[in-house]
């Protein structure tokens, strides 16, 4: 990788071992199947009896399934896994685990345990490297206060790691991605640009400060989720991941039959990503995202290609996107700040249904 390697190996694998990112055709949530293709694949798969206890299923592409256990508890169940977004095995494990747990937080739930999903090219990577990936994931689960209680492993061509994450939430506090109300404001918990930084890393153009920003952003647990779910004015919540801010805002708007308006100048960005995008350092997934849903978005005149790349930039372990009453915005921002989300900001509002479900100003 040369002398400008932008991070340190904590336990460097053998010199003959390849970079983790060189083994994957796409990293992090950029591996996701494009929204339009996924929609075609899933068409018709939901035609089966739905028990009344299933509070949230696949109807609105929500973050997790929710199953009522009793009057005070509902089970939140989700899974997420992907190929490496970074070369450091410990950091890869941390990012993948934080990303998987985020879906539980996005439903307003509190994680209770996880199962590991592990696919590794065992003839290519050392047991030391694979062990460090699992250690990274376990460290994040310890931070969340939960055990990794089991899992499954396979010999795979590409390295894959993630979790099945299980949590609990009060049935009355489940936060769906489809219950926004006209007049709500939109609050974003983390800045955008993880996909851009990962693209720069793969091209050996990411400085140490950029790598540090990427790791800090992607390994921060969305711990504010349960507290946000208790705020009466919070109507809908989701997390911003592979389909980017545009894609997840569209899901929120479509689910409610409304229009989401994003004030682009208010959207927080990670340092340096605007310049990188302007230089053409973007992910292939951002183009696939736009091809899948761009026809549903109204952009302002003169909106740059770099800004469009950021709007559609796949986020790995991204921030929570909250739709809340305007009167609750200060409380929502305060809860974010209490959990260390210094960049949380009001980035738009929810309008009555317009010509298209997403409007960027």
Secondary structure, DSSP 8 states (H G I E B T S, - for coil): --TT-SS--SS---TTS--GGGG-SS-GGGGS--HHHHHHHHTTTT-S---TTEEE-TTTT-SSEEEE-SSS-EEEEEEEEE--SSS-HHHHHHHHHHHHHHHHHHTT-EEEEEEEEEEE-TTTS-HHHHHHHHHHHHHHHHHHT-EEEEEEEEE-SS-EEEEEEEEEE-GGG---SS---TT-EEEESS-B-HHHHHHHHHTT---HHHHHHHHHHHSS--TTHHHHHT-TTEEEEEE--TTHHHHHHHHHHHHHTSEEEE-GGGS-B-TTHHHHHHTT---HHHHHHHHHHGGGEE--TT--HHHHHHHT---SS--EEEEE-GGGHHHHHHHHHHTT-TT-EEEEEEES--SSSEEE-
